[in-house]
Amino acid sequence: MSVLNDDVEMEKIAEDELSKLRRQFRVMEIDRATVMSSVQPTLRMQRNIIRSLSAELDKIMLELKLTNSTSNVLENARTREKLITLLKEHEKYSAEVRDHRSTIRELDFLLKQVQKEIKSLKSKGTGLEKDYADTTNQSMVVQLENRLDTAMKKFNTVNSDNYKMRLEIDCLLRDRQFFNMTWRNQIKRLMDGKAQILELVEQAIGTYEQREEWCAKLDALREKAAIDYRKHCLEVRELQRQLDHSMKLEEFLRTKGTVRLTAADAKAEAKRLEQQEQDIRAYNNYVNVLDAIKEYTGEQEVERLTQEFTRREEENYALFNYVNELHAELKSLADNVAILRTALDDEHAKHQAKLYKQQDSIETLRNTLENRRKESDSVEAACLRSEETLTILLQGVKTLAQSADSDSLPLLKLLGKSLDINVTNARLYIKSLEKKIVEIVDLIKVDEAVQRYADAKARTPPPGRRARRAPPSPRPPPPRSLLAHA
């Protein structure tokens, strides 16, 4: 009865273990299916994003190469020299205009003085003196008017040239503003593209590491299967050797113990003995195999051996199916990679054709590009100044955050990032500074409210008792960050 109870318990344990393994296998299958279904659209979307970003990067690199070409550099140098000469001419003509204006003012003043003298002489002189004075005054007036006319003509020509130069300078300023706006947009797109590329690279690295892990597991399963196969072959060879030895020994003993009979009896006896020998051989074979199995497994009961064999067979079959599925999956992934490579080659060919088409329109665009490259040096200088100003501001924010014991510094340390401030984590520093300022303001308000309450309590003594001096109310200690800052 105890043996039967042990057998029943072992069967229950084996059935429980089998059901548990089946549940685990189903869960693994479901997880694998969900992972594969969720990863493929993400990978497709990431490939599309990488393709678009690589196309945009090629365009940006082409524009940068065109910008840094020798022809554009020489054209910028010529434009700079032309602008310098135009500015010098503008200064010269403006100086001439100022001189002419001062001359005109002096002539106007002299003209007014002469007219006053003429009026005084007219009022004083009579007869021939008046006629002579009139003639001399008229000749002087004519000369002065001629000089005034020539000066006004020169002034008008200089003013018209100045107006043309102003119009040209306004046009150049508008082009510069358009170029600055385009430059900022391109820089923003470039930074966004770099961030997306970094994110995609991280995701690709994670996927590759997961693939390497699965390949390692598959190689381990293959090695284990090969080792089990070699062990099985060795066991089969040993059992066959023992069987052959038993058969030879039995035949030798039988031939030694047989009695000579007649031909018919000998034939019947030989047939019977042969049948009996076959039965004994099969029985011995089965006994030897069973003994070898019992010796190998260390289990003497046949039922437990059958249960263990069934369990091992199911495990081997499950592993074999899992390996086949992994192999099929790897094959499908290899086919997908080949398809994607062909698609990538097609897209590359299309991109090259598009580039060839764009090169035809480069000549027309180069003329417009040359007009918009005139202020490149000043724009680069302004960009450098703005970057230096931004660096100074970020360093100031970092100094304030460190002096105020900002909450962002421990967070960055826990995240394993450097404490150097940049454009991405500047918002975190600023928010922590704002939070610290709000906390300090709240503490100051609470301190003021406590002080006011203490002062009011000191000014109003309780009725019916002698007024006592109110002890100073305890003020809350300032935060450690303020003490450190002080």
C-alpha positions in Angstrom: 0.0 0.0 0.0 2.8 2.4 0.8 4.3 1.6 -2.6 1.0 2.4 -4.3 0.6 5.6 -2.4 4.1 6.6 -3.3 3.4 5.9 -6.9 0.2 7.9 -6.8 2.0 10.8 -5.2 4.8 10.6 -7.8 2.2 10.6 -10.6 0.5 13.6 -9.1 3.8 15.5 -8.7 4.7 14.6 -12.3 1.3 15.7 -13.6 1.5 19.0 -11.6 5.0 19.6 -13.0 3.8 18.8 -16.5 0.9 21.2 -16.2 3.2 23.9 -14.8 5.6 23.4 -17.6 2.8 23.6 -20.2 1.5 26.8 -18.6 5.0 28.3 -18.7 5.4 27.2 -22.3 2.0 28.9 -23.2 3.0 32.0 -21.4 6.4 32.1 -23.3 4.6 31.6 -26.6 2.2 34.4 -25.8 5.0 36.7 -24.7 7.0 35.9 -27.8 4.0 36.6 -30.1 3.2 39.9 -28.4 6.9 41.0 -28.5 7.2 40.2 -32.2 3.9 41.9 -33.0 4.8 45.0 -31.1 8.4 45.3 -32.3 7.8 45.1 -36.0 5.7 48.3 -36.5 8.1 50.1 -34.2 11.1 49.0 -36.3 9.3 49.9 -39.5 8.6 53.4 -38.2 12.2 53.7 -36.9 13.5 52.7 -40.3 11.3 55.3 -42.0 12.5 58.0 -39.6 16.1 57.0 -40.1 15.6 57.1 -43.9 14.1 60.6 -43.7 16.7 61.9 -41.3 19.6 60.5 -43.5 18.0 62.3 -46.5 17.8 65.6 -44.6 21.4 65.1 -43.3 22.6 64.6 -46.9 20.8 67.8 -47.9 22.3 69.8 -45.0 25.8 68.4 -45.7 25.4 69.4 -49.4 24.4 72.9 -48.4 27.3 73.1 -46.0 29.7 72.0 -48.7 28.3 74.6 -51.1 28.6 77.2 -48.4 32.3 76.3 -47.6 33.3 76.0 -51.3 36.1 78.2 -52.6 33.9 80.0 -55.1 31.6 81.1 -52.3 34.5 82.1 -50.1 36.0 84.2 -52.9 32.6 85.7 -53.7 32.2 86.6 -50.0 35.6 88.2 -50.0 34.8 90.2 -53.1 31.5 91.3 -51.6 33.2 92.3 -48.4 35.7 94.4 -50.3 32.9 96.0 -52.3 31.0 96.9 -49.2 34.1 98.4 -47.6 34.7 100.6 -50.7 31.0 101.6 -50.8 31.2 102.5 -47.1 34.3 104.6 -47.7 32.6 106.3 -50.7 29.5 106.9 -48.5 31.7 108.6 -45.8 33.5 110.7 -48.4 30.2 111.8 -50.1 28.6 112.5 -46.8 31.6 114.7 -45.8 31.3 116.5 -49.2 27.6 117.0 -48.6 28.3 118.5 -45.1 30.9 120.8 -46.6 28.5 121.9 -49.4 25.8 122.5 -46.8 28.1 124.6 -44.7 29.1 126.6 -47.9 25.5 127.1 -48.7 24.7 128.3 -45.3 27.6 130.8 -45.5 26.5 132.0 -48.9 22.9 132.4 -47.6 24.3 134.4 -44.7 26.5 136.6 -47.1 23.5 137.0 -49.4 21.4 138.3 -46.6 24.2 140.7 -45.5 24.6 141.9 -49.1 20.8 142.4 -49.4 20.8 144.4 -46.2 23.7 146.6 -47.4 22.0 147.1 -50.7 18.8 148.2 -49.0 20.8 150.6 -46.8 22.7 152.0 -49.8 19.5 152.4 -51.7 18.0 154.4 -48.9 21.2 156.5 -48.7 22.5 156.9 -52.3 20.9 159.0 -55.1 21.5 159.5 -58.9 24.5 157.9 -60.4 25.6 156.3 -57.2 22.3 154.5 -57.1 22.8 153.3 -60.7 26.3 152.2 -60.2 25.4 150.5 -56.9 22.5 148.8 -58.8 24.7 147.5 -61.5 27.4 146.3 -59.1 24.8 144.7 -56.9 23.1 143.0 -59.8 26.4 141.6 -61.0 27.3 140.4 -57.5 23.8 138.9 -57.2 24.1 137.1 -60.5 27.5 135.7 -59.5 26.2 134.6 -56.2 23.1 133.0 -57.8 25.3 131.1 -60.2 27.4 129.8 -57.4 24.3 128.9 -55.5 22.9 127.1 -58.5 26.1 125.0 -59.0 26.2 124.2 -55.3 22.5 123.1 -55.3 23.1 120.9 -58.3 26.1 119.2 -56.6 24.0 118.8 -53.4 21.1 117.2 -55.3 23.4 114.7 -57.0 25.0 113.8 -53.7 21.5 113.5 -52.1 20.3 111.2 -54.9 23.4 109.0 -54.6 22.8 108.9 -50.8 19.2 107.9 -51.3 20.2 105.0 -53.7 22.8 103.8 -51.2 20.2 103.8 -48.4 17.8 101.8 -50.6 20.6 99.3 -51.3 21.5 99.1 -47.5 17.8 98.5 -46.6 17.6 95.7 -49.2 20.8 94.1 -47.7 19.4 94.4 -44.2 16.2 92.6 -45.3 18.3 89.8 -46.9 20.3 89.6 -43.7 17.1 89.2 -41.6 15.8 86.5 -43.9 19.1 84.7 -43.8 19.2 84.8 -40.0 15.7 83.4 -39.8 16.5 80.6 -42.2 19.7 79.9 -40.3 17.9 79.6 -37.0 15.3 77.2 -38.5 18.0 75.0 -40.0 19.9 74.9 -36.7 16.7 73.9 -34.8 15.9 71.2 -37.3 19.5 69.9 -37.1 19.3 69.7 -33.3 16.0 67.9 -33.4 17.4 65.5 -35.9 20.4 64.8 -33.8 18.2 64.1 -30.8 16.0 61.7 -32.8 19.1 59.9 -34.2 20.5 59.4 -30.7 17.2 57.9 -29.5 17.1 55.6 -32.5 20.7 54.5 -32.0 19.9 53.7 -28.4 16.9 51.7 -29.4 18.9 49.9 -32.1 21.6 49.0 -29.6 19.1 47.6 -27.2 17.5 45.5 -30.0 20.9 44.2 -31.1 21.8 43.2 -27.5 18.5 41.4 -27.2 19.2 39.6 -30.5 22.7 38.6 -29.3 21.2 37.2 -26.1 18.7 35.1 -28.0 21.4 33.8 -30.3 23.5 32.8 -27.3 20.5 31.0 -25.8 20.0 29.2 -29.2 23.7 28.2 -29.3 23.5 26.9 -25.8 20.4 24.8 -26.6 22.2 23.4 -29.7 25.3 22.4 -27.7 23.1 20.8 -25.1 21.2 18.8 -27.8 24.5 17.7 -29.4 25.9 16.5 -26.0 22.7 14.6 -25.2 22.9 13.0 -28.7 26.5 11.9 -28.1 25.6 10.5 -24.7 22.7 8.5 -26.3 24.9 7.1 -29.0 27.5 6.0 -26.4 24.8 4.3 -24.4 23.4 2.6 -27.4 26.8 1.3 -28.4 27.5 0.0 -24.9 24.1 -1.8 -24.8 24.7 -3.4 -28.3 28.2 -4.6 -27.1 26.7 -6.2 -24.0 23.9 -7.8 -26.1 26.4 -9.3 -28.6 28.5 -10.7 -25.8 25.5 -12.3 -24.1 24.3 -13.8 -27.4 27.8 -15.3 -28.1 28.1 -16.7 -24.6 24.6 -18.3 -24.8 25.3 -19.8 -28.2 28.5 -21.3 -26.9 26.9 -22.8 -23.9 24.0 -24.2 -25.9 26.3 -25.8 -28.4 28.3 -27.4 -25.6 25.1 -28.8 -23.8 23.2 -30.1 -26.8 22.7 -33.9 -27.4 23.2 -35.5 -30.9 19.8 -36.4 -32.4 18.4 -37.5 -35.7 18.1 -35.1 -38.6 14.4 -34.5 -38.2 14.5 -34.3 -34.5 17.6 -32.2 -34.7 15.9 -29.9 -37.2 12.8 -29.5 -35.0 14.9 -29.2 -31.9 17.1 -26.6 -33.6 14.0 -24.7 -34.7 12.6 -24.8 -31.1 15.9 -23.9 -29.7 16.3 -21.0 -32.2 12.9 -19.7 -31.2 13.7 -20.1 -27.5 17.1 -18.4 -28.1 15.4 -15.5 -29.8 13.0 -15.2 -26.9 15.7 -15.4 -24.4 17.8 -13.0 -26.4 15.0 -10.5 -26.6 14.3 -11.0 -22.9 17.9 -10.6 -21.9 18.2 -7.6 -24.2 15.2 -6.0 -22.5 16.6 -6.9 -19.0 20.0 -5.5 -19.9 18.6 -2.3 -21.3 16.3 -2.0 -18.3 19.2 -2.6 -15.9 21.4 -0.1 -17.8 18.6 2.4 -17.6 18.1 1.8 -13.9 21.9 2.0 -13.3 22.1 5.2 -15.3 19.1 6.9 -13.7 19.5 5.5 -10.2 15.9 4.5 -10.1 14.8 0.9 -9.5 11.0 1.2 -10.1 9.8 0.8 -13.7 6.8 3.0 -13.3 8.9 5.9 -12.1 11.3 5.3 -15.0 8.4 5.4 -17.5 7.1 8.6 -15.9 10.6 10.2 -16.0 11.1 9.0 -19.6 7.8 10.5 -20.6 8.6 13.8 -18.9 12.0 13.9 -20.6 10.5 13.1 -23.9 8.0 15.9 -23.6 10.8 18.4 -22.5 12.9 17.3 -25.4 10.0 17.6 -27.8 9.1 21.1 -26.4 12.8 22.2 -26.7 13.0 20.8 -30.2 9.8 22.7 -31.2 11.2 25.8 -29.6 14.5 25.5 -31.5 12.6 24.9 -34.7 10.5 28.0 -34.1 13.6 30.1 -33.3 15.3 28.8 -36.5 12.2 29.7 -38.5 12.1 33.1 -36.9 15.7 33.7 -37.6 15.1 32.7 -41.2 12.2 35.1 -41.5 14.3 37.8 -40.0 17.1 37.1 -42.5 14.5 37.3 -45.3 13.2 40.6 -43.9 16.8 41.9 -43.7 17.4 40.9 -47.3 14.1 42.6 -48.4 15.0 45.7 -46.5 18.5 45.8 -48.0 17.0 45.6 -51.5 14.5 48.4 -50.6 17.4 50.4 -49.2 19.4 50.0 -52.4 16.3 51.1 -54.4 15.9 54.1 -52.2 19.6 54.9 -52.5 19.3 54.7 -56.3 16.2 57.0 -56.2 18.1 59.4 -53.9 21.1 59.5 -56.4 18.7 60.2 -59.3 17.1 63.0 -57.2 20.5 64.4 -56.5 21.3 64.4 -60.2 18.1 66.2 -60.9 18.9 68.7 -58.2 22.3 69.4 -59.6 20.6 70.7 -62.7 18.9 73.4 -60.7 22.0 74.3 -58.6 23.2 76.8 -61.1 19.9 78.7 -60.9 19.9 78.5 -57.1 23.5 79.6 -56.9 22.7 83.1 -58.1 20.1 83.5 -55.4 22.5 81.9 -52.9 25.3 84.3 -53.7 23.0 87.3 -53.0 22.1 85.8 -49.6 25.7 85.0 -48.5 26.9 88.6 -48.3 26.5 89.0 -44.6 27.8 85.5 -43.6 30.8 86.8 -41.6 28.7 89.2 -39.6 26.1 86.5 -39.0 28.7 84.1 -37.9 30.2 86.7 -35.5 26.7 87.4 -34.1 26.1 83.7 -33.7 29.4 83.3 -31.8 28.5 86.2 -29.6 25.1 84.8 -28.9 26.7 81.4 -28.1 29.2 83.1 -25.8 26.4 85.0 -24.1 24.4 81.8 -23.7 27.4 80.0 -22.2 27.9 82.8 -19.7 24.2 82.7 -18.8 24.2 78.9 -18.4 27.4 79.1 -16.2 25.6 81.8 -14.1 22.6 79.6 -13.7 24.8 76.7 -12.7 26.7 78.9 -10.1 23.4 80.0 -8.6 22.1 76.4 -8.5 25.3 75.2 -6.8 25.3 78.0 -4.3 21.6 77.5 -3.5 22.0 73.6 -3.1 19.6 73.0 -6.0 17.4 69.8 -6.0 18.5 69.1 -9.5 22.1 68.3 -8.6 21.3 65.1 -6.6 18.8 64.0 -9.3 21.5 64.3 -12.0 23.9 62.4 -9.8 21.4 59.6 -9.3 20.8 59.5 -13.1 24.5 59.2 -13.6 24.8 62.3 -15.8 27.5 65.0 -15.5 26.8 68.2 -13.6 27.8 70.4 -16.6 24.9 72.6 -17.6 23.7 72.7 -21.2 20.6 73.7 -23.2 18.8 70.5 -22.4 19.1 70.5 -18.6 19.0 74.3 -18.1 15.3 74.1 -17.6 15.8 71.7 -14.7 18.2 74.1 -13.0 15.9 77.1 -13.6 12.9 75.2 -12.2 14.9 74.2 -9.1 16.0 77.8 -8.6 12.4 79.0 -8.9 11.3 76.4 -6.4 14.1 77.4 -4.0 13.2 81.1 -4.3 9.5 80.3 -3.6 10.5 78.3 -0.5 12.7 81.2 0.7 9.9 83.7 0.1 7.5 81.5 2.0 9.9 81.2 4.9 10.3 85.0 4.9 6.6 85.5 4.9 6.1 83.1 7.7 8.9 84.8 9.7 7.3 88.2 9.2 3.9 86.9 10.2 5.3 85.3 13.4 7.2 88.6 14.1 4.1 90.7 13.6 2.1 88.3 15.8 4.8 88.6 18.5 4.9 92.4 18.3 1.1 92.6 18.5 1.0 90.3 21.5 3.7 92.4 23.2 1.8 95.7 22.5 -1.5 94.3 24.0 -1.0 93.0 27.5 -3.7 90.8 29.0 -6.5 92.6 31.0 -6.6 92.6 34.8 -2.9 91.8 35.1 0.2 93.8 35.2 1.7 94.2 31.8 4.7 92.1 31.3 7.2 92.4 28.6 6.5 89.6 26.1 9.4 87.4 25.5 10.6 87.3 21.9 8.9 84.7 19.9 11.0 81.9 18.6 11.8 82.3 15.0 12.1 79.3 12.7 15.7 78.6 11.8 16.6 79.6 8.2 17.2 76.7 5.8 20.6 75.2 5.4 20.8 76.5 1.8 20.5 80.1 3.0 23.1 79.6 5.7 25.5 78.1 3.1 24.8 80.9 0.7 25.4 83.5 3.5 
